[in-house]
Amino acid sequence: MSNAISVEVIATRILMIRGKRVIIDKDLAKLYEVDTSQLTRQVRRNIDRFPEDFMFQLTKEEFQNLMCQIGISSWGGTRKLPFAFTEQGVAMLSGVLHSKRAVQVNIQIMRAFIQLKRMLLTNADLRRKIEEIERKYDKQFAIVFQAIKQLLEPPAVKEKKIIGFRISK
């Protein structure tokens, strides 16, 4: 592939919508070097290959939220709500778009999805280990903190005995 696309570039295009990692049709069209209308036309011609867990169209609210996150100027002239493709939907696109570029881009996109999954698993493992350490050491440090608090409290004031005579008025 002469215009190799790095996995990192593709990973920046992966968004989380409806709890799924997806890539928007406009971003896929750029990666495949086709017009968004051409990509969506091919998808509509083969709509039976794209069930809802492979591809879905954004709602107006989701689209508004997306525009706020990415920047309104980059979405100028959009008349239709965009499609979001899951990992399986992207894989199906290589069968719909008949070009060597589509196959090569799909390979890179699959690598990006896999790399993202590995990173998320690594972060989850790290978080779990930190929580285990905190639970383990909280009990040990509780005694230390309790001792420090006792040292910081002022000593109880005892009433001083008055030595000598009191003069009463």
C-alpha positions in Angstrom: 0.0 0.0 0.0 1.7 3.1 -1.2 -0.2 5.5 1.1 0.1 3.4 4.2 -2.1 4.6 7.0 -0.8 4.2 10.5 -2.7 2.3 13.2 -2.4 5.4 15.4 -4.2 7.6 12.8 -7.0 5.1 12.5 -7.2 4.7 16.3 -8.0 8.5 16.6 -11.0 7.9 14.3 -12.5 5.2 16.6 -15.3 6.7 18.7 -17.5 5.3 21.5 -21.2 5.7 20.6 -24.0 3.7 22.2 -21.4 1.8 24.2 -19.8 0.5 21.0 -16.5 1.4 19.3 -17.3 2.7 15.9 -16.0 4.7 13.0 -18.2 7.2 11.2 -18.9 6.9 7.5 -17.2 10.2 6.7 -13.9 9.1 8.4 -14.1 5.7 6.6 -14.6 7.4 3.3 -11.5 9.5 3.8 -9.5 6.4 4.7 -10.8 4.5 1.7 -10.2 7.7 -0.5 -13.8 7.7 -1.8 -16.7 10.1 -1.4 -19.0 9.6 1.6 -21.9 9.4 -0.8 -20.2 6.5 -2.7 -19.6 4.6 0.5 -23.1 5.0 1.7 -24.5 4.1 -1.7 -22.7 0.8 -1.7 -23.9 0.1 1.8 -27.5 0.9 0.9 -27.2 -1.5 -2.1 -26.0 -4.2 0.2 -28.0 -3.3 3.3 -28.7 -6.9 4.2 -25.0 -7.3 5.0 -25.2 -4.7 7.7 -27.4 -5.6 10.6 -27.7 -3.1 13.4 -24.8 -4.6 15.4 -22.6 -3.9 12.3 -23.9 -0.5 11.4 -26.4 2.1 12.7 -27.4 5.6 11.8 -26.9 8.3 14.4 -29.8 10.1 15.9 -30.1 13.8 15.8 -29.0 14.1 19.4 -26.0 11.8 18.9 -25.0 13.8 15.8 -25.3 17.1 17.7 -23.1 15.7 20.5 -20.6 14.4 17.9 -20.4 17.9 16.2 -19.7 19.5 19.6 -16.9 17.0 20.3 -15.2 17.2 16.9 -16.0 20.7 15.8 -18.9 22.0 13.8 -16.9 23.4 10.9 -15.7 19.9 9.9 -19.3 18.8 9.3 -20.4 21.7 7.1 -22.9 20.7 4.4 -24.0 17.4 6.0 -27.6 16.8 5.1 -28.1 13.2 6.3 -27.3 11.7 9.6 -24.1 9.7 9.4 -23.7 6.0 9.7 -21.5 4.5 12.4 -19.7 1.2 11.6 -18.7 -1.3 14.3 -15.6 -3.5 13.9 -17.8 -6.1 12.2 -19.3 -3.5 9.9 -15.9 -2.3 8.8 -14.9 -5.9 8.0 -18.0 -6.3 5.9 -17.2 -3.1 4.0 -14.2 -4.8 2.3 -16.7 -7.1 0.6 -18.9 -4.2 -0.6 -16.1 -1.9 -1.7 -14.2 -3.7 -4.4 -10.8 -2.2 -4.4 -7.3 -3.1 -3.3 -7.3 0.1 -1.2 -10.4 -1.1 0.7 -8.8 -4.4 1.6 -5.5 -2.8 2.7 -7.3 -0.1 4.7 -9.6 -2.7 6.4 -6.5 -4.7 7.4 -5.1 -1.5 9.1 -8.5 -0.8 10.7 -8.7 -4.3 12.2 -5.2 -3.9 13.6 -6.3 -0.6 15.2 -9.3 -2.2 16.8 -7.2 -5.0 18.1 -4.6 -2.6 19.5 -7.3 -0.6 21.2 -8.7 -3.7 22.8 -5.3 -4.7 24.1 -4.7 -1.2 25.6 -8.1 -1.3 27.3 -7.4 -4.7 28.7 -4.0 -3.6 29.9 -5.5 -0.6 31.6 -8.2 -2.7 33.2 -5.6 -5.1 34.6 -3.5 -2.2 35.9 -6.6 -0.6 37.6 -7.5 -3.9 39.2 -3.9 -4.4 40.6 -3.9 -0.9 42.0 -7.2 -1.5 43.8 -5.9 -4.7 45.2 -2.8 -3.0 46.6 -5.0 -0.2 48.1 -7.2 -2.7 49.8 -4.2 -4.7 51.0 -2.3 -1.6 52.4 -5.3 0.3 53.7 -5.6 -2.0 56.7 -1.9 -1.7 57.5 -1.8 2.1 57.2 -5.0 2.5 59.2 -3.0 1.9 62.4 -0.3 4.3 61.3 -2.9 7.0 60.5 -4.7 6.4 63.8 -1.4 6.8 65.7 -0.6 10.0 63.8 -4.0 11.5 64.7 -3.5 10.7 68.4 -0.1 12.5 68.3 -1.6 15.5 66.6 -4.4 15.9 69.2 -3.5 18.3 72.0 -3.1 16.6 75.4 -6.0 16.8 77.7 -5.7 19.9 80.0 -5.7 19.1 83.7 -6.9 21.7 86.1 -4.0 23.1 87.9 -4.2 23.1 91.7 -3.8 26.5 93.1 -1.1 26.7 95.6 -1.3 29.3 98.3 -4.1 31.4 99.8 -7.2 32.7 98.1 -8.3 36.1 99.0 -12.0 36.3 99.1 -13.7 39.6 98.7 
